Amino acid sequence: MVQQLPRAIDDGILYPESDGQPMADNTKQFRWIVRVKEGIDYWMRHRPDVFVAGDLLWYPVKGDPNIRMAPDVMVVFGRPKGDRGSYLQWREEGIPPQVVFEILSPGNRFSQMLEKLRFYERYGVEEYYIYDPDQGTLEGFIRQGENLVEIQPMQGWRSPYLGIFFDLVDGELQLTYPDGQPFINFSEALEQATQARQQAEQERQRAEQERERADRLAERLRQMGLDPDGL
């Protein structure tokens, strides 16, 4: 049976909302895509005018559904949060994604990455970051005029749009918020929350034990005919 892919229609032209390709080629690539996307989403949670998406088809040109790309992660400043089946730029006040990330897998070829670079360069991306978790490499490009030029060095680089810092530590990408806190994934956040609850419970129990000890001492003083409140 042929799978029917979701589609959007604009002026009678079909814009598929899926390219039929998987979001990631392996678990490592998927984990990094989610980590970057969710980390940026969290950082921008108080900004209603920042849209963050993962593996969403972006159509920059009205009338030509063959011109499209699905960045692993894209960030659009100036557009509201919310669900979308695809990013039709002409429906978004003509605003392109300003920041995109690509997380490489062994299946990515140089020609593919060059094609993506040229696409992002042509259609208005301001910052483009490429991380290869297998090779432990990080590249970045920033717009200068009509071109995306390589950032040198990337170590310690701060994104002009996002404000986050980039580092490589033993080949692993380290993304840090402006307040110095590192990006964490859901399981790490859940573990931290659990530890915080446990610590709060331990503090509550200690406070309760101190209160009970103080009550016992006060009762003992009263039995001795002393007023604990007057001491």
Secondary structure per residue as TSV (DSSP state, phi and psi in degrees):
chain	resnum	aa	ss	phi	psi
A	1	M	-	360.0	135.3
A	2	V	-	-79.8	128.3
A	3	Q	-	-74.7	132.6
A	4	Q	-	-91.8	113.6
A	5	L	-	-82.7	144.3
A	6	P	-	-58.7	143.9
A	7	R	E	-138.0	153.0
A	8	A	E	-114.8	145.1
A	9	I	E	-117.6	129.9
A	10	D	E	-137.9	118.8
A	11	D	T	53.2	38.3
A	12	G	T	79.4	0.7
A	13	I	E	-101.5	135.1
A	14	L	E	-87.6	131.6
A	15	Y	E	-122.0	97.6
A	16	P	E	-55.3	141.4
A	17	E	S	-96.4	8.2
A	18	S	-	-149.0	143.5
A	19	D	-	-97.4	4.9
A	20	G	S	77.5	4.1
A	21	Q	-	-99.9	148.9
A	22	P	-	-68.5	154.6
A	23	M	S	-62.6	-37.4
A	24	A	-	-143.4	157.5
A	25	D	S	-89.1	-19.5
A	26	N	S	-157.7	173.4
A	27	T	H	-66.9	-34.8
A	28	K	H	-65.0	-47.1
A	29	Q	H	-61.5	-44.0
A	30	F	H	-60.3	-44.0
A	31	R	H	-60.0	-40.6
A	32	W	H	-73.0	-37.1
A	33	I	H	-59.7	-47.1
A	34	V	H	-64.9	-40.9
A	35	R	H	-61.7	-46.1
A	36	V	H	-67.1	-48.0
A	37	K	H	-61.6	-50.0
A	38	E	H	-68.1	-34.2
A	39	G	H	-64.8	-40.9
A	40	I	H	-71.5	-41.4
A	41	D	H	-57.7	-42.9
A	42	Y	H	-63.1	-44.7
A	43	W	H	-64.2	-33.3
A	44	M	T	-98.3	16.8
A	45	R	T	-62.6	-26.2
A	46	H	T	-93.0	3.4
A	47	R	-	-105.9	99.0
A	48	P	T	-68.0	-12.8
A	49	D	T	-100.1	19.4
A	50	V	E	-124.1	119.8
A	51	F	E	-103.9	127.7
A	52	V	E	-123.0	132.4
A	53	A	E	-142.7	155.4
A	54	G	E	-121.5	130.9
A	55	D	S	55.0	43.4
A	56	L	-	-105.4	130.7
A	57	L	-	-66.7	130.3
A	58	W	E	-112.6	121.7
A	59	Y	E	-109.3	107.0
A	60	P	-	-84.6	-19.1
A	61	V	S	-120.6	117.3
A	62	K	T	-66.9	133.6
A	63	G	T	95.3	-6.3
A	64	D	-	-134.0	90.5
A	65	P	T	-71.7	-6.5
A	66	N	T	-81.8	-15.0
A	67	I	S	-92.4	102.8
A	68	R	-	-159.9	159.9
A	69	M	B	-155.4	148.6
A	70	A	-	-120.5	86.0
A	71	P	-	-59.2	147.4
A	72	D	S	-58.4	-42.3
A	73	V	E	-141.3	136.2
A	74	M	E	-136.9	147.6
A	75	V	E	-127.8	129.6
A	76	V	E	-123.0	114.8
A	77	F	E	-87.1	136.1
A	78	G	T	98.2	5.5
A	79	R	S	-126.7	143.8
A	80	P	-	-72.2	154.1
A	81	K	-	-65.5	164.8
A	82	G	-	140.3	167.3
A	83	D	-	-80.1	143.0
A	84	R	-	-143.7	144.5
A	85	G	S	-81.8	-26.4
A	86	S	S	-162.2	169.0
A	87	Y	E	-107.1	97.8
A	88	L	E	-90.3	105.3
A	89	Q	G	-60.3	-35.1
A	90	W	G	-69.3	-19.0
A	91	R	G	-88.0	-4.2
A	92	E	T	-115.1	38.4
A	93	E	T	58.6	24.6
A	94	G	T	72.7	13.4
A	95	I	-	-87.3	121.5
A	96	P	-	-84.9	162.1
A	97	P	-	-58.8	131.2
A	98	Q	S	-85.5	-28.0
A	99	V	E	-130.2	131.4
A	100	V	E	-133.1	150.9
A	101	F	E	-124.6	142.0
A	102	E	E	-125.2	129.4
A	103	I	E	-106.0	117.6
A	104	L	-	-79.6	153.6
A	105	S	-	-127.8	167.6
A	106	P	T	-57.9	-22.4
A	107	G	T	-80.2	-10.8
A	108	N	-	-72.3	132.5
A	109	R	-	-104.9	156.9
A	110	F	H	-58.5	-39.2
A	111	S	H	-63.7	-36.9
A	112	Q	H	-64.7	-44.8
A	113	M	H	-68.5	-34.4
A	114	L	H	-66.3	-39.4
A	115	E	H	-62.2	-42.2
A	116	K	H	-65.5	-41.8
A	117	L	H	-58.9	-46.1
A	118	R	H	-65.4	-37.6
A	119	F	H	-63.2	-50.6
A	120	Y	H	-64.3	-36.6
A	121	E	H	-63.6	-44.1
A	122	R	H	-70.6	-35.9
A	123	Y	T	-105.4	21.3
A	124	G	T	99.9	7.1
A	125	V	-	-64.2	137.9
A	126	E	S	-95.7	-33.2
A	127	E	E	-136.3	133.1
A	128	Y	E	-134.5	123.4
A	129	Y	E	-122.8	136.9
A	130	I	E	-126.4	121.9
A	131	Y	E	-121.1	130.5
A	132	D	E	-110.4	100.8
A	133	P	T	-69.8	-20.8
A	134	D	T	-78.6	-42.4
A	135	Q	T	-88.4	-14.3
A	136	G	T	69.4	39.1
A	137	T	E	-118.9	151.2
A	138	L	E	-136.9	128.6
A	139	E	E	-126.2	151.1
A	140	G	E	-141.6	149.8
A	141	F	E	-135.2	142.4
A	142	I	E	-132.1	146.9
A	143	R	E	-74.7	132.9
A	144	Q	E	-131.3	102.1
A	145	G	T	68.3	-122.9
A	146	E	T	-90.0	-4.1
A	147	N	E	-117.3	153.5
A	148	L	E	-98.2	116.4
A	149	V	E	-109.1	148.4
A	150	E	E	-67.5	139.9
A	151	I	-	-88.0	126.8
A	152	Q	S	-135.7	122.3
A	153	P	-	-89.3	163.0
A	154	M	-	-84.9	-23.5
A	155	Q	T	-62.0	120.8
A	156	G	T	81.7	5.3
A	157	W	-	-65.7	141.7
A	158	R	B	-115.2	125.3
A	159	S	-	-66.0	123.7
A	160	P	T	-60.0	-36.9
A	161	Y	T	-80.4	-47.7
A	162	L	T	-86.7	-27.6
A	163	G	-	80.4	-1.7
A	164	I	-	-84.2	158.3
A	165	F	E	-104.9	145.7
A	166	F	E	-113.2	136.3
A	167	D	E	-148.7	156.7
A	168	L	E	-116.8	125.0
A	169	V	E	-122.4	110.8
A	170	D	T	53.0	40.1
A	171	G	T	81.2	1.5
A	172	E	E	-105.4	132.5
A	173	L	E	-67.2	130.1
A	174	Q	E	-118.0	115.1
A	175	L	E	-108.4	131.5
A	176	T	E	-128.6	135.8
A	177	Y	-	-71.1	160.6
A	178	P	T	-58.3	-23.9
A	179	D	T	-83.4	4.4
A	180	G	S	92.6	-5.8
A	181	Q	-	-83.5	136.8
A	182	P	B	-78.3	155.3
A	183	F	-	-60.6	140.9
A	184	I	-	-132.5	156.7
A	185	N	-	-91.2	178.8
A	186	F	H	-62.1	-44.0
A	187	S	H	-63.8	-38.2
A	188	E	H	-66.6	-40.8
A	189	A	H	-64.1	-40.2
A	190	L	H	-65.3	-40.3
A	191	E	H	-64.1	-43.1
A	192	Q	H	-62.4	-42.3
A	193	A	H	-63.5	-40.1
A	194	T	H	-63.8	-44.2
A	195	Q	H	-62.7	-39.1
A	196	A	H	-64.7	-41.4
A	197	R	H	-65.0	-41.3
A	198	Q	H	-63.8	-41.8
A	199	Q	H	-64.5	-41.2
A	200	A	H	-63.4	-39.2
A	201	E	H	-66.7	-40.3
A	202	Q	H	-63.0	-41.0
A	203	E	H	-64.3	-40.3
A	204	R	H	-63.2	-43.0
A	205	Q	H	-64.7	-40.2
A	206	R	H	-63.5	-42.1
A	207	A	H	-64.0	-38.7
A	208	E	H	-65.6	-41.5
A	209	Q	H	-63.9	-40.8
A	210	E	H	-65.0	-40.1
A	211	R	H	-64.4	-43.5
A	212	E	H	-64.1	-39.2
A	213	R	H	-64.9	-40.2
A	214	A	H	-64.7	-37.6
A	215	D	H	-65.8	-41.1
A	216	R	H	-64.4	-41.6
A	217	L	H	-64.0	-42.2
A	218	A	H	-62.9	-41.1
A	219	E	H	-64.9	-38.7
A	220	R	H	-63.7	-41.1
A	221	L	H	-64.7	-38.4
A	222	R	H	-64.6	-39.0
A	223	Q	H	-63.2	-26.9
A	224	M	T	-86.8	3.3
A	225	G	T	82.6	15.8
A	226	L	-	-106.2	148.9
A	227	D	-	-95.7	109.3
A	228	P	G	-63.8	-26.3
A	229	D	G	-76.5	-18.2
A	230	G	G	-95.6	-3.9
A	231	L	-	-82.0	360.0
